[in-house]
Amino acid sequence: MSFVEQLSQLFAERSRQERFSGTVLISRNGQPLFRQAYGYANRSWAVENRVDTRFRIASISKMFTAVALLQLVEQGDITLDTSVVECLGLQNTKIPLEATVYHMLTMTSGMADWFDESGDWEENWAALCRKHPIYLFRRNEDYLPLFVNENPISAIGEKHQYNGAGYILLGLVIEKVSGLSYCEWINQHIFTPAQMMDSGFLSIDGVYDNVAEGYIPITDSDEETIIGWKKNIYSITPEAAADGGATSTIDDLNRFSQALREGRLLSAEMTQAMLTPQVLEEEESSGGYIWKYGHANMFILNEAGKIVRWGHTGEEDGVSCRLYYYPESNLDVIILANQSWCAGSLAWDMHDLILEMNP
């Protein structure tokens, strides 16, 4: 069975089981090897997803924030060593003065996050939603009260710990330094040059063409059988922020990955910085790989230290996405889904097929 036939079988089966709803693209040099859509963009009216359907992409859009920061570094407006607290003029904060743009990009600042992802994700998120009206989180500054006065969780540079709050601050740095809103900078300096014409920052309470709604599965008592669905409108933030939530398509994210690699968004030096692992993500190897984090870029390396894959994940209620690039095979892999927690296992199944068959 060919690579494409195995992929078709894999996605058709997951879709039949209602374990995947969304779009998938595998391409080489911009030429699709596999490009399909599954499931429903709107379950109430049985509107099917199409290959050009737009999806919320959660934390994948941290990559846009990182590119924007490196663009500003490239222009000489800031440096990687710029103190974020000083740049923003933050007062009466427990965020360390010594925490720099580099620390925020690599998630090594040690600062508290606006949402603790280290424990039970669903339980912690439900607790946050009960305490704070997340429907009011519409601008980057709206998140500040959640973390600016919280004690650091570790020393600066001591370790990597996933942190969205640092990216919220980086979004504010972009606005302070550039004089543009975060969304305006990304639109002008990333989406336009990369020809990402179907990407943007759409609110979940807005009315737009060709945008998939997000769905959370309701399961029975054994948590295995899906017995229904609910929309994610009460459990995600209404607007995108600098730590995630943009809207895009499989083709636009493919264009972004290509534009990044080809140096159309950054200089050669900054492109190299964006595509270079910076810090250990996990102290011990996992799955036979060394895990590292860069500037909003997740890397897995083999035991010889060679990059096997880079990219980013995106997860929130009703959203599950992956953007990956495999240098050895020169393959882009994009998975965008409008139901919770479904892209991860699919991405690993695809990973195994890619390494096995080297298509």
N, C-alpha and C positions, 0 to 999 in steps of 0.2 A: 504494500500500500504506500502511495506517495505521501510526501510531506503535506501537501494541500488536502489530500483525501483524509489523512488522519486528523488534520485540523477541522475539516468539515464535520467529521464524525464526532469529534470532541465537543464542538460548540453546539451542534444540533442536539446532542444528548443532554447537555447542561440546560439548554433552552427548553427542551421537552420536559425536563424535571422542574422547570421554573427556578433553576439555580443560576440563570444568567439572562439578563435583558439589557441589550445595548448594542454597541458596534465594536468591530475589531479590524485592525489593519496591520498587515505585515508587508513591508516594502523594502526594496533595495534600490538605491539611487533615485528615490521618488517613484519608482515603478511598482505598483501593487503586485504582490504574490498571492495575497489573500485579503479580501475586503468584503465584509458581510455585516448585515444588521439582523438583530433578533429581538423578539419580544415587543412590548408595547411602550410607546412614548406616553400614551394616555390610556390607562386601563378602563376608565369609566366609559369611554367611547370606542374602545378597541382600535385606537389609532396606532399603527405599527411604527416601530423605529425604522428609519432609513439610514443609509450610509452617510448622509449629510446632516443628520439630526444633531442639534447642539445639546451638549451636556454640561452640567456643572462639574468641575474637575478637581475641587477641593485643593489639597496641598501641592498638586503638580504646579500650580501657579506660583509657588514659592520660587520656582526657577526663573520666572519673569522678574521677580523682585531682585534676585541675585544678579541677573544680567544688568538690570537697571543700575544697581549700586556699582558694578564694575564699569559701566559706561561713565558714571560720574567720577569715579577714580581716574579713569582714562583721560577725562577732560581736565583733571587737576582740581576739581571742586572740593574733593575730600580725599583722604587716603584710607587704606585699610587699618591704619593705626589711629584714626580719628576716634576720640572718646564720644560715644553716642550721647551720654548724659550732658556733656559740655555742648555738643553740637545742637541739641534740642533745648538747652537751657532748662533742664528739668530741675525742679526744686523739691526739697523734702522727700527724696526718694531713697529707697534702700538698694536700688540698682547701683552696682559698684561704678565709681567714677572711672576706674581703669578699664572697664569693659569697652572694647573697641568694635568698629564695624566688622573686623575679621572675626572676633569672638561671636558676634551675633550671626554672621553668615554660617559659621561652622558649628553653631550651637554649643559653644564651649565657654559661654559667659558666666555660667553658674547661677544666673538670675532665676527667680521664680517664673513659672509659666502662668498664662491666664487660664489655662485648663490643664489639670494634671492627668497626663496620659500613661503614667507609670503603673497604675493599678488596674482595677476592673473598669474598662473604658465605658461600658454602658451604664454602670452604676454611678460612676463619677460624673458622667455627662448629665444624667437625669438629676443628680443632686445640684449641679450648677444651674440647670434650667429651672429648677424649683426656686432657687434663691435669687436668680437674676433674670429680668425680662429680656431674653436674648433678641426679641423682635425689635429692640431699640438699638442694637449694635449695627449701625449703618456707616460709620466712619472709623478710621483707624484709631482716632483719639477716644472713641467710645469704650475701648478696651482697657485704657490706662488704669482706671480705678481697680481693676481686677488683679493687678500685679505690681504696680510701682511701689507700694509700701509693704510688700511681702519680703520676708527674709530670704537671702540667697540660699540655694540648696547645696551648693558646692563652691569651692574656690575657683577663681578665674583660671581657665586653661587646664584645670585638673582633669576633666573628662568631657566627652560629648554626651549630652542628654537632650533628647528631642525637645524643641522649644519653639512654640509659635509666637510667644510674646516678643522675642528678639526681632522677628520679622515684622511685627506690628511697628516696632520702633524704627526699623529700617524703612518702612513705608513712610513714616513721618520725616525721616531724614531726607528721603527723595523729595518730598514736598518742600521742606525747608530750604534745601540747597538749590533745587531747580526752579522754584516759584510756580510750578505746575501742580495740579492735583496728582495723586498717585496714578489714577486711571488715565489721565491725560498723558502722562509721561510714557506709560506702557503702550498706550495706543499709538503715540507718535513715533516712539523709538524702538519698539519691538514688533507690534502687530503689523504696522504699515510696511516697514522694510522687509519683514518676513512674508508679506502678502497673506497674512492671516485675516482674511476679510470677514470670516464668520465667527470671530472671537470677540469677546467683550466682557463687560461687567454688568450683568443683568440681575435685577432684584427678583426674588421669588414671588413677590406680590405684584409684579409687573405683567403686562400682556405682550407677548412677543411671538413671532412666527417660528415654528419648527424647533421648539425647545422641549426636551423630554422632562416630564414630571418625575420627581424622586419618590420611591416607594420602599417601605419597610415591611418585610414579611412578618406575618403573625403565625406563630407555630403552636402546635398542640402541646400537651404537658410534657411529652418526651423531647420537645424542642427539635424534632427532626422533620416532622410533616408540616408543610405550609398549608394553613387552613384559610388564610385571608391576607389582605394587604391594608396598609394605611399610608397616607401621604406623609411626607417629611416636613410639611410646612410649619409645624410647631416645634421642631427639634433641630433646625439649622438656622444660622444667622441669615437675615434677609438680604444682606448685601455682601459682595466680596470685600475682602480686606487684603492687606499685603502678605498675610500668611496663608491665603487660600481663597477659593471660591469663584474664580473666573469661570467663564463659559466658553467652550470651544468644541471643535469637531476632530475626528480622527485625522482628516486631511490637513487641517490647520496645525495640529500638533506635530505632524510629520514635517510640515514646512518649517516649523520652529526648530526642530531637531537638526534638520539639514542646514538652515541658516546659521545656527550656532556653530556647527562643525566646520562650515565653510568660511567662517570669519566674516559673515555679513552683518553681524550684530556687534561685534567687538574686534579690537585690534588683535593681531596675532598673539601678543603677550597675554592679553586678558582672556582670549579664547583658551589659551593653554591653561591659565589659572582656573577657568571654569571647568575644564575637562581633566583636572588633576586632583586625585584624592588628597585630602588635607589632614584628617585626623581619624583615629580609630573609632569606629562606631560601636564595636563590641570588642571587649578585651580578648575573648577566646574565639577561635574560628568556629563557624557554624555551617553545617551542611557541606563541609569540605572547603569552605571559602573564607577568605579574610574580608571582613566588612568594614568599609571606610565611608566617611562623609566628607563632602567638599563644600563648595558654595551652592547650597540647595541642590546637591547632586549626590545620589547614593551609588556607591561602587561596590561590586563584589570582585575580588581578585582571587586567582588560583594560588596554590602554595608557592609558586615561583614568583608571585608578585605581579603577574600580568593581568590587566583589566579584562574581565570576561563580559561585564555588562555595567552600564551606568544609566542613570535616569532618576525618576521619582515616582512615589506612590501618592494616591489621593483617596482618603476614606472619610466619610461622614455619613450620618443617617440618610439612606436613599441615594448614596453616591459611592461608587467604587471604581477606581481608575488606576491605570499604569501607563507610564511612558518610559520605554527602555530602548537602549541602543546596544547592539552587539558588534564591537569593532572587528572581531575576527571574521564574522560572517557578513559584515556590513549590512546588518538588518535593523530596521526600525520596527518596534513592536508597540502598538498603541491599543489599549483596551479602555473603553468608556462605558460605564454601566449606570443605570438609573435604579438600582436596587442595592441594598446594603451588603457589604462584605462578600462579594462574589468574585472579584477580579483576582484576588491573591492566589487561590489554588489553581485557577486557570492559567495564570502567568507562569507558575512553576511547571505545570504540565507542558506548556508551550516551550519553556526553557529546556526541559529534558528532550523534547523533540528536536529543537534547534541544535543542541549539542550532539545528539545522536545521529542526525541526518545531514547536518551541515548543508542546508538547502541552498 
